[in-house]
Amino acid sequence: MQKEWYVVNTYSGHEDRVKEKLKMRVSSMGMEDYIFRIIVPEQKEIEIKDGVKKEKVKKMFPGYVLVEMIMTDESWFVVRNTPGVTGFIGSSGKGTKPFPLTTAEVDRILGSMGLSRIEIGNELNEGDMIKVIKGPFSSMYGKVKNISKEKAKLEVALDLFGQETLVELDLTEIEKA
């Protein structure tokens, strides 16, 4: 089974509490191999009030949390029974498991937050093969030469006109081959 992203419905305004409770449940129940990242989708907005610029963080989807997990009966139970969780999106209820988000949906949501589906160090290392999914080098394959965790950028060797060329790419522009 592979890990996928699911949308969890929560009480509006309780997203951060649900995230913390779920993280605690994952560690206390030993589910680290099944439930990975828990993200409250947020965006920074600049608000001008009385001539003063203020940066404000707004929830992109109030009442929802994204969870990256491998869907098993146990992991489903842990998430569903976390205090503040009202259910999964994509499940008709009655004990049916939900449908995961598509990779395009995940890329769009995480990309707007400056994040990526791929975790550096856990899933992506130097020497790995990647496929470019966005930009001028779309659909080309390359080898990771250097990773900058701070900038979330990669230096990738692509074959351009029969010659190896180093190109800097953003994590949101690639997927693991």
VENBEL-V66996 format. One record per pair of residues at least 12 apart in sequence whose C-alpha atoms are under 7 Angstrom apart, sorted by the first residue. I is the first residue (numbers start at 0). J is the second residue. D is the distance in Angstrom with one decimal. If there is no record, write none. Layout:
BEGIN
I&J&D, I&J&D
END
This chain:
BEGIN
0&69&6.6, 1&69&5.8, 2&67&6.4, 2&68&4.9, 2&69&4.3, 3&67&5.4, 3&68&5.6, 3&69&6.3, 3&99&6.1, 4&65&6.6, 4&66&5.6, 4&67&4.3, 4&68&6.4, 4&99&5.5, 4&100&5.6, 5&65&5.8, 5&66&5.3, 5&67&6.4, 5&99&4.9, 5&100&5.8, 6&63&6.5, 6&64&5.9, 6&65&4.8, 6&66&6.4, 6&87&5.9, 6&88&5.4, 7&63&5.6, 7&64&5.2, 7&65&6.2, 7&84&6.9, 7&86&5.9, 7&87&4.5, 7&88&6.0, 8&62&5.9, 8&63&4.8, 8&64&6.6, 8&84&6.0, 8&85&5.5, 8&86&5.3, 8&87&5.6, 8&88&6.5, 9&62&4.9, 9&63&5.7, 9&83&5.6, 9&84&4.5, 9&85&5.3, 10&62&5.5, 10&83&6.0, 10&84&6.9, 11&61&5.8, 11&62&4.0, 12&61&6.9, 12&62&6.5, 13&83&6.8, 14&39&6.5, 14&62&6.2, 14&63&6.6, 14&64&6.3, 15&39&6.9, 17&82&6.8, 17&83&5.8, 17&84&6.9, 18&37&6.2, 20&81&6.8, 21&78&6.8, 21&81&6.1, 33&68&5.4, 33&69&5.0, 33&74&6.3, 34&67&6.2, 34&68&4.2, 34&69&6.4, 34&74&6.8, 35&67&5.4, 35&68&5.7, 36&66&5.9, 36&67&5.1, 37&65&5.8, 37&66&4.6, 37&67&6.4, 38&64&5.9, 38&65&5.1, 38&66&6.4, 39&64&4.9, 39&65&6.3, 40&58&6.0, 40&59&5.4, 40&60&6.5, 40&64&6.9, 41&56&6.4, 41&57&5.5, 41&58&4.3, 41&59&5.0, 41&112&6.7, 42&56&5.6, 42&57&5.4, 42&58&6.4, 42&59&6.3, 42&112&6.1, 43&55&5.6, 43&56&4.4, 43&57&6.2, 44&56&6.1, 106&171&6.8, 110&171&6.0, 115&170&5.9, 115&171&5.4, 119&148&7.0, 125&143&5.1, 125&144&5.5, 125&145&6.0, 125&146&6.8, 126&142&5.8, 126&143&5.1, 126&144&6.1, 127&142&5.7, 127&143&5.5, 128&140&7.0, 128&141&5.7, 128&142&4.6, 128&143&6.4, 128&175&6.4, 128&176&5.5, 129&141&5.5, 129&142&6.2, 129&173&6.5, 129&174&5.7, 129&175&4.4, 129&176&4.5, 130&173&5.6, 130&174&5.4, 130&175&6.1, 130&176&5.4, 131&172&5.9, 131&173&4.4, 131&174&6.5, 132&172&5.4, 132&173&5.2, 132&174&6.8, 133&172&4.8, 140&157&6.6, 141&155&6.0, 141&156&5.3, 141&157&4.7, 142&155&5.5, 142&156&5.2, 142&157&6.9, 143&155&4.5, 143&156&6.4, 144&156&6.5, 151&169&6.3, 151&170&6.0, 152&167&6.7, 152&168&5.6, 152&169&4.6, 152&170&5.8, 153&167&5.5, 153&168&5.2, 153&169&6.3, 153&170&7.0, 154&166&5.6, 154&167&4.5, 154&168&6.4, 155&167&6.3
END
